[in-house]
Amino acid sequence: VTRFTQRELKKKPLKEPGRRYRRFLSAITPDGTVLFEESLTRLAYRIIAFEDRYSVASSAILQKIGDIAIRKGFDVIFCPCPLDPSGCEHIIIPDAGIALVTVKKEHPFSIQADRTIHCDRFLKEEISQYRQSLKLNLKLKHLLIEESVQMLKQARNIHNLLEEEYRKAMDFNALTEYTENFINKICAFK
């Protein structure tokens, strides 16, 4: 972490720390899991991927890098995981042009990363005895996410059916007339 921040984040000439922002960059939707890659490419020209299939190392590493970047004067966008909002799944440092992205099976990543760091290498030897349990937990996690996606699809379909019924009962001409009258009243007070 220290070598990375020294190499990638040269101290800015600001005398004050950067600001911390919090934004979601990924989501679980009726169409599956989504990573909003366009936001990454607009805010960063370098993408560094952290492959962390067990979600055990990347959050702590990214949190630490983000905190150091803030102390150096960079604004940092911390992006929590929708399944665990207390953790950090991605960070973007726009002034440095860098995005650090956690890559997992939950959200496929189609952008070619400039560098990939495999987080399995940070696992201690003692954890190897739990690899079977970790694999089972990972499989169950993916099944639960798939089930959640199916339930969100079902909820969207029901919502769309309700919308159709409400649309039939709605008088859009009356709504337009009411809105125009309301705007005219507001504008008359100027």
C-alpha positions in Angstrom: 0.0 0.0 0.0 2.7 2.5 0.9 4.8 1.8 -2.2 1.7 2.0 -4.4 0.6 5.4 -2.9 4.2 6.8 -3.1 4.4 5.8 -6.8 0.9 6.6 -7.9 -0.1 9.6 -5.7 2.4 12.3 -5.8 1.7 14.9 -3.1 -0.6 17.6 -4.3 0.5 21.2 -3.5 -2.7 21.7 -1.4 -2.2 22.3 2.3 -5.5 20.7 3.2 -6.7 17.1 3.0 -8.9 16.0 0.1 -12.6 15.3 0.5 -14.3 12.0 0.9 -17.3 11.2 -1.3 -19.5 8.1 -1.1 -21.2 6.8 -4.3 -22.5 3.4 -5.4 -20.9 2.1 -8.5 -22.5 -1.3 -8.6 -26.0 -2.6 -8.0 -28.2 -5.6 -8.0 -31.0 -5.0 -10.5 -33.8 -7.0 -12.1 -31.5 -7.3 -15.1 -28.7 -8.8 -12.9 -25.7 -7.3 -11.2 -24.4 -4.1 -12.8 -21.2 -2.3 -12.6 -21.5 1.3 -14.0 -18.3 1.1 -16.0 -19.0 4.4 -17.9 -18.5 6.3 -14.6 -15.1 4.7 -14.2 -13.9 5.6 -17.7 -15.1 9.2 -17.4 -13.3 9.8 -14.1 -10.2 7.7 -14.6 -7.8 6.8 -17.4 -6.0 4.1 -15.5 -7.9 1.1 -14.0 -6.3 -1.2 -11.5 -8.3 -4.4 -10.9 -8.2 -6.2 -7.6 -9.3 -9.8 -8.1 -10.8 -10.8 -4.8 -13.2 -13.8 -5.2 -13.6 -14.3 -1.4 -14.0 -10.5 -0.6 -11.4 -10.7 2.1 -8.6 -8.3 1.2 -9.6 -5.7 -1.3 -11.9 -3.6 0.9 -9.2 -3.1 3.6 -6.6 -2.3 1.0 -8.8 0.1 -0.9 -9.9 1.8 2.3 -6.3 2.4 3.3 -5.2 3.7 -0.1 -8.2 6.1 -0.1 -7.3 7.4 3.3 -3.7 8.0 2.3 -4.9 9.8 -0.9 -7.1 12.1 1.2 -4.2 13.0 3.5 -2.2 13.8 0.4 -4.9 16.2 -0.8 -6.7 14.1 -3.3 -10.5 13.9 -3.4 -11.6 10.3 -3.3 -14.8 8.6 -4.2 -15.4 5.6 -2.1 -17.9 3.1 -3.6 -19.4 0.6 -1.2 -20.7 -2.8 -2.1 -24.5 -2.9 -2.3 -24.4 -6.2 -0.3 -22.2 -4.7 2.4 -22.4 -0.9 2.4 -20.0 -0.7 5.4 -17.1 -2.0 3.2 -15.4 -0.4 0.2 -15.7 -2.2 -3.1 -14.1 0.4 -5.4 -12.4 3.8 -5.1 -11.9 6.5 -7.7 -9.3 9.2 -7.4 -10.2 11.6 -10.3 -7.3 14.1 -9.9 -4.9 11.2 -10.2 -6.9 9.6 -13.0 -7.0 6.3 -11.2 -9.8 3.9 -10.4 -9.2 0.8 -8.2 -11.9 -1.7 -8.8 -12.7 -5.0 -7.1 -13.4 -7.7 -9.6 -15.7 -10.6 -8.5 -18.1 -13.0 -10.2 -21.0 -10.9 -8.9 -20.4 -8.1 -11.4 -18.6 -8.9 -14.6 -16.0 -6.4 -15.6 -15.5 -5.8 -19.3 -12.9 -3.0 -19.2 -9.3 -4.0 -19.8 -7.5 -3.1 -16.6 -4.1 -1.6 -16.8 -3.0 -3.8 -14.0 -4.5 -6.7 -12.0 -3.7 -7.6 -8.4 -4.7 -11.0 -7.3 -5.8 -10.8 -3.6 -5.5 -14.5 -3.0 -1.8 -13.9 -2.5 -2.6 -11.9 0.6 -4.4 -14.9 2.3 -2.5 -16.4 5.1 -1.5 -20.0 5.1 -3.9 -20.8 8.0 -6.9 -20.0 5.8 -6.0 -22.8 3.4 -7.7 -25.3 5.7 -11.0 -23.3 5.2 -10.9 -23.2 1.4 -13.7 -25.8 1.0 -15.9 -23.8 3.3 -15.0 -20.6 1.5 -15.9 -22.2 -1.8 -19.2 -23.4 -0.5 -20.0 -20.0 1.0 -19.2 -18.4 -2.3 -21.4 -20.7 -4.2 -24.3 -20.1 -1.8 -23.7 -16.3 -2.1 -24.0 -16.5 -5.9 -27.2 -18.6 -5.6 -28.7 -16.0 -3.2 -27.8 -13.2 -5.5 -29.4 -15.0 -8.5 -32.5 -15.5 -6.4 -32.6 -11.8 -5.5 -32.4 -10.9 -9.2 -35.3 -13.2 -9.9 -37.4 -11.6 -7.1 -36.5 -8.1 -8.4 -37.7 -9.2 -11.9 -40.9 -10.4 -10.4 -41.4 -7.1 -8.5 -40.7 -5.1 -11.6 -43.3 -7.1 -13.6 -45.9 -6.6 -10.9 -45.1 -2.9 -10.8 -45.5 -2.6 -14.6 -48.9 -4.3 -14.4 -50.0 -1.9 -11.8 -48.7 1.0 -13.8 -50.9 -0.1 -16.8 -54.0 -0.1 -14.6 -53.2 3.3 -13.1 -52.5 4.7 -16.6 -56.0 3.7 -17.7 -57.5 5.7 -14.8 -55.4 8.8 -15.2 -56.6 11.9 -16.8 -53.4 13.3 -18.3 -55.1 16.4 -19.9 -56.4 17.4 -16.4 -52.9 16.9 -15.0 -51.3 19.0 -17.7 -53.9 21.8 -17.2 -53.4 21.7 -13.4 -49.6 21.8 -13.8 -49.7 24.8 -16.2 -52.1 26.7 -13.8 -49.8 25.9 -10.8 -46.7 27.1 -12.7 -48.6 30.3 -13.8 -49.5 31.0 -10.1 -45.9 30.6 -9.0 -44.6 32.8 -11.8 -47.2 35.5 -10.9 -45.7 36.0 -7.5 -42.3 37.2 -8.9 
